[in-house]
Amino acid sequence: MSLPWGVKETVDSDHADDVSAFIATAEESDITVGERKAKLLKFGLKQVKDKHLLIYRYKLS
């Protein structure tokens, strides 16, 4: 069993609303990355100064 991983990605301010709408529906979803399955555990979109950061955690199965 693998441990959860956390990731930070910069989001363009023009797309922040679209990303917020997507992450509202994606939490606890199962996805396939290459040959591996992963569960999306937690998402958050934070505004820091003039940048938006997408912070999320996932766990490989």
N, C-alpha and C positions, 0 to 999 in steps of 0.2 A: 504494500500500500504506500503510495507516495504522499508527500506532504503538500499542503497548499502553497501556491506561488502567488506573489503580488506583483503587479505591473503598473507602471505609470506611463501614460501616453498623452502627448499634447494634442488638443483638439482645436481646430480653427474656430474662432469666435462665430463665424458665419454658420457653422454647422452644430453649434452647441445645443440648440433646441431640438434638432433631429436626433442627436446622440442621446439626449435626455429621454426622449420618447422611446427610443429603442431599448435603452437599459431598463426602463420601467417594466418591460415585458420579458426580458431575457434572463433575469436572475433565476437561479436554480435550474437552468436549462442544461441539457446534455448536448455536446457538440462533438464532432470528429475532426481531429487535426492530423492530417496525414493518415497514418494507420492507428493512431491512438485516440481513445475516447477521453473526454474531459467534461467535468461539471463546472459551470460558471457559478461561483459561490456568492459573490457580492460585488456590487458596482457603486461608484459614486462619481459625480462630476463636480469638481470644485473650481471656483474662480479664484486665482491668485494674481493679484494686481491686474494686468491686462491679458492674462493667459487663462485658458481653461485646461484642466487636467482631468483625464479619465483615469480613475484608479480602480482596479479590479483584481479579484482573486479567483483563481481556478485550481482545480485539483485533477490530476491525471488519474484515470482508472487503471 
